[in-house]
Structures are given as C-alpha cells and as structure tokens.
Amino acid sequence: MKSAFAIICARGGSKGLKNKNLKKINGLSLVAHSVLMAKKIKTIKKIIVSTDSKRIADEAIKYGAVVPELRPKNLSGDTTPEWKVWKYLINLFIKKKYLGFNINKDFIISLPPTAPLRSKKDIINGIKVFNKDKPDALISVYPSSRSPYFNMVKKEGKYFKLVIKPKKNISRRQDAPITYDMTTVLFIAKPQHILKKKNLFDGKVSSVIVSKKRALDIDDYYDLSLARKFAND
C-alpha cells in the first residue's frame, strides 16, 4: 500500500484573525491539532509543516513535525494559492531526496490547521476512497444548505439573478440538484497531478463526505469561538 506525506500549510500572516494558526483550542494551537491528528494515521509516514514564521516552525517541531525550511516570501502572501506551495514542497522533496519521498509511491495529504474539528475517521475514510476510486485528487465536502439553482444569487449591474439558472422552474430547494460545500478537513492528491496541473480540479476529483460540524473552517474570531464550543460538546 502506498504511504502519504502530510502537508500542513501555516503561514504567519492572517488578516481575519491575527496569529490564527497559533490560536488555541483546549490548550493546543491549531498547528498542534493538525500535527497530532496526522500522527494518528498509520498511512502517513512524514508530517511536513510549511510556514514563513519561526514561531509556527518551533511549535510544529515541538509536536513532532518536520519543517524543511522557512517558506519564501513570494509564497507567503495573502493571495498565494496553497496549490503553489504544494508544488514548491514536492519539488523540494525531489531535489533534496527528502525524507525518502518517492513520487511514484507516495501521495500527498493536506491537513490545514483551520479545520481542528476533523476526526481520525474523516482522514481514514478519505484515504479509503482515494485508494478505491484512484482519482487524481480528493476533496472533503458536506451537503450545501443553500443552492446556486434556488437560493444563491449574484449581482449583475443593479439587479440580482440566480447563480445558475435551472433548466426548469424549481419551487423548493429539495428539488434542486444536490450541491456540496468544499471543506478544509482534508485534501489528497497524487504528486504528479500537483506538478503537472494548474489547479486541483484540472483532473479527476473524488470526494469524502464529512459532517458540517467537523467541517468548520476558522477564518475569524467568531469561527474560533464556535470551534472552542464544539470541541467541548
């Protein structure tokens, strides 16, 4: 069976919540939550934290992750796609023959710190689906409570329209095509897919469904407050 390299991207800057990745839930930073969860998964043989922050690097190492080097500034901006960071890390692994990385035998699992309520079962289920479906990539999702075919709108000029105009009139959300919200619980991808393509969806993408509660993505203090409450439910 193939093994995995876990990648945890945690830059120091955050506009919505200052020092977000070092905020604590039940005494553990968000970075620590991701590292410790990765350590529970037998398929994961290495845990890599990518950061531009010395404080985050020290925190990651404290809990057992590896920080190959501090991330360069050109990959640490507010608008830098995580996809580019994945590419950068894989090329780094290959160039330095890092930690026994094998592009033909290993796959990548991304566990963003902003989803601290993920469960071990979520990751294991994702790996099972990835191994069974053999896609280029896998995302985690949960059923949407709103629909672009029914009650999600966009502004065009002064007026509003549905995001997607349905082929026939839909009077209830339940009658609209099923859609899903993508979460940051986990992402899985083949290294070759990351290196060759421009984005995650430029290939065959499968999914694993997680609960809405565990899919909470921390972006601001309100999200952090909810996560702290849910963590103790």
C-alpha positions as CSV (number, residue, x, y, z in Angstrom):
1,M,0.0,0.0,0.0
2,K,1.2,3.5,-0.8
3,S,2.2,5.8,2.0
4,A,1.5,9.5,2.5
5,F,3.3,12.7,3.2
6,A,1.1,15.1,5.3
7,I,1.5,18.7,4.4
8,I,0.3,21.4,6.8
9,C,0.5,24.9,5.4
10,A,0.5,27.5,8.1
11,R,1.8,30.9,7.3
12,G,2.3,33.6,10.0
13,G,0.1,36.4,8.5
14,S,-3.7,36.4,8.7
15,K,-6.0,39.3,8.1
16,G,-9.2,37.8,9.6
17,L,-7.6,36.6,12.9
18,K,-4.1,37.7,13.9
19,N,-1.7,34.8,14.6
20,K,-4.6,32.5,13.7
21,N,-2.5,29.3,13.4
22,L,-1.2,29.7,16.9
23,K,-4.7,30.2,18.5
24,K,-5.5,27.5,21.0
25,I,-8.4,25.2,21.5
26,N,-8.4,23.1,24.6
27,G,-4.8,24.2,25.3
28,L,-3.4,23.2,21.9
29,S,-2.6,25.5,19.0
30,L,-4.4,25.0,15.6
31,V,-1.0,23.8,14.2
32,A,-0.6,21.3,17.0
33,H,-4.1,19.9,16.4
34,S,-3.2,19.2,12.8
35,V,0.2,17.6,13.6
36,L,-1.2,15.4,16.4
37,M,-4.1,14.3,14.2
38,A,-1.7,13.3,11.4
39,K,0.4,11.3,13.8
40,K,-2.7,9.1,14.5
41,I,-2.8,8.0,10.8
42,K,-0.7,4.9,10.1
43,T,-0.6,5.6,6.4
44,I,1.1,9.0,7.0
45,K,4.9,8.4,7.3
46,K,6.0,12.0,7.4
47,I,4.4,15.3,8.6
48,I,5.7,18.4,6.9
49,V,4.8,21.9,8.1
50,S,5.3,24.7,5.6
51,T,5.5,28.2,7.2
52,D,7.2,31.6,6.9
53,S,7.0,32.0,10.7
54,K,9.8,31.0,13.1
55,R,7.2,30.8,16.0
56,I,5.0,28.4,14.0
57,A,8.0,26.4,12.9
58,D,9.1,26.0,16.6
59,E,5.5,25.0,17.5
60,A,5.4,22.4,14.7
61,I,8.7,20.8,15.7
62,K,7.7,20.7,19.3
63,Y,4.8,18.4,18.4
64,G,6.8,16.2,16.1
65,A,6.5,17.7,12.6
66,V,9.4,18.5,10.2
67,V,10.0,22.0,8.9
68,P,12.4,21.6,5.9
69,E,12.9,25.4,5.7
70,L,11.0,28.6,6.2
71,R,8.8,29.3,3.2
72,P,10.0,32.1,0.8
73,K,8.2,35.4,0.9
74,N,6.8,35.0,-2.7
75,L,4.8,32.0,-1.4
76,S,3.6,33.6,1.8
77,G,1.2,36.3,0.7
78,D,-2.5,36.7,1.4
79,T,-3.3,35.7,-2.2
80,T,-0.8,32.8,-2.6
81,P,-2.7,29.6,-3.7
82,E,-1.9,26.7,-1.5
83,W,-1.6,24.7,-4.7
84,K,1.7,26.6,-5.5
85,V,3.0,25.8,-2.0
86,W,2.3,22.1,-2.7
87,K,4.3,22.3,-5.9
88,Y,7.1,24.0,-4.2
89,L,7.3,21.4,-1.4
90,I,7.2,18.4,-3.8
91,N,10.0,19.9,-5.9
92,L,11.9,20.4,-2.7
93,F,11.4,16.8,-1.7
94,I,12.6,15.6,-5.1
95,K,15.6,17.9,-5.3
96,K,16.9,17.0,-1.9
97,K,15.6,13.4,-1.9
98,Y,13.9,14.5,1.2
99,L,12.9,12.0,4.0
100,G,12.7,9.1,1.5
101,F,9.9,10.8,-0.6
102,N,9.1,8.6,-3.7
103,I,7.0,10.4,-6.3
104,N,5.7,7.1,-7.7
105,K,4.8,5.5,-4.3
106,D,3.8,8.4,-2.0
107,F,0.8,10.7,-2.1
108,I,0.0,14.0,-0.5
109,I,-2.5,14.7,2.2
110,S,-3.1,18.3,3.1
111,L,-4.5,19.0,6.6
112,P,-5.0,22.7,7.0
113,P,-4.8,24.0,10.7
114,T,-8.1,25.9,10.2
115,A,-10.2,22.7,10.5
116,P,-9.3,21.5,14.0
117,L,-12.6,19.5,14.5
118,R,-11.7,16.9,11.8
119,S,-11.7,13.3,13.1
120,K,-9.4,10.4,12.5
121,K,-12.3,8.7,10.8
122,D,-12.6,11.5,8.3
123,I,-9.0,11.1,7.2
124,I,-9.1,7.3,7.1
125,N,-12.3,7.4,5.0
126,G,-10.7,9.8,2.6
127,I,-7.7,7.6,2.2
128,K,-10.0,4.6,1.5
129,V,-12.0,6.4,-1.1
130,F,-8.8,7.7,-2.7
131,N,-7.3,4.2,-2.9
132,K,-10.6,2.7,-4.2
133,D,-11.5,5.4,-6.8
134,K,-7.9,6.1,-7.9
135,P,-8.6,9.8,-8.8
136,D,-6.0,12.5,-9.3
137,A,-7.2,14.2,-6.2
138,L,-9.8,14.0,-3.4
139,I,-11.6,16.8,-1.5
140,S,-13.7,16.7,1.6
141,V,-17.3,18.1,1.4
142,Y,-20.7,18.3,3.1
143,P,-24.1,18.8,1.6
144,S,-24.9,22.5,1.0
145,S,-27.7,24.2,2.9
146,R,-28.1,26.7,0.1
147,S,-28.3,26.0,-3.7
148,P,-27.0,28.1,-6.6
149,Y,-30.0,26.7,-8.5
150,F,-32.5,28.0,-6.0
151,N,-31.5,30.5,-3.3
152,M,-28.0,31.7,-4.1
153,V,-27.8,34.9,-6.2
154,K,-25.2,37.1,-7.9
155,K,-25.4,40.7,-8.8
156,E,-25.4,41.7,-12.5
157,G,-25.5,45.5,-12.8
158,K,-28.1,46.9,-10.4
159,Y,-30.1,43.6,-10.2
160,F,-29.7,40.1,-8.9
161,K,-30.0,36.7,-10.6
162,L,-29.6,33.1,-9.5
163,V,-26.0,31.9,-9.7
164,I,-27.1,29.1,-12.0
165,K,-30.3,29.3,-14.0
166,P,-32.1,25.9,-13.8
167,K,-33.5,24.3,-16.9
168,K,-36.9,24.1,-15.3
169,N,-38.6,26.1,-12.6
170,I,-37.7,25.0,-9.1
171,S,-40.0,25.9,-6.2
172,R,-38.3,24.0,-3.4
173,R,-34.6,23.7,-2.5
174,Q,-35.1,20.0,-2.1
175,D,-35.9,19.8,-5.8
176,A,-32.7,21.4,-7.0
177,P,-29.7,19.4,-8.0
178,I,-27.6,18.3,-4.9
179,T,-24.6,20.5,-4.3
180,Y,-21.8,20.4,-1.8
181,D,-19.7,22.8,0.1
182,M,-15.9,22.0,-0.1
183,T,-14.2,22.0,3.3
184,T,-10.6,22.2,4.6
185,V,-10.9,19.0,6.6
186,L,-8.5,17.2,4.1
187,F,-7.3,17.2,0.6
188,I,-5.5,14.3,-1.1
189,A,-3.6,14.3,-4.4
190,K,-1.1,12.5,-6.5
191,P,2.3,14.3,-6.6
192,Q,2.3,14.0,-10.4
193,H,-1.1,15.7,-10.6
194,I,0.1,18.6,-8.5
195,L,3.3,19.1,-10.5
196,K,1.7,18.9,-14.0
197,K,-1.6,20.7,-13.5
198,K,-2.6,24.3,-12.7
199,N,-5.2,23.6,-10.1
200,L,-6.8,20.9,-8.1
201,F,-9.8,20.4,-10.4
202,D,-7.7,20.0,-13.6
203,G,-8.2,16.3,-13.4
204,K,-10.4,13.5,-11.9
205,V,-11.5,14.6,-8.4
206,S,-13.3,12.4,-5.9
207,S,-14.7,13.3,-2.5
208,V,-15.4,12.1,1.0
209,I,-18.4,13.5,2.9
210,V,-17.9,14.8,6.4
211,S,-20.3,16.4,8.9
212,K,-21.0,20.1,8.8
213,K,-19.8,20.5,12.4
214,R,-16.4,18.9,11.8
215,A,-16.1,20.9,8.6
216,L,-15.9,24.2,10.5
217,D,-13.2,26.4,8.9
218,I,-11.7,29.0,11.1
219,D,-11.3,32.4,9.4
220,D,-12.1,34.9,12.2
221,Y,-12.8,35.1,15.9
222,Y,-16.4,34.1,15.5
223,D,-15.3,30.8,13.9
224,L,-12.7,30.3,16.6
225,S,-15.4,30.8,19.3
226,L,-17.6,28.2,17.6
227,A,-14.8,25.7,17.3
228,R,-14.0,26.1,21.0
229,K,-17.6,25.5,21.9
230,F,-18.0,22.5,19.6
231,A,-14.7,20.9,20.8
232,N,-16.2,20.6,24.2
233,D,-19.7,19.3,23.1
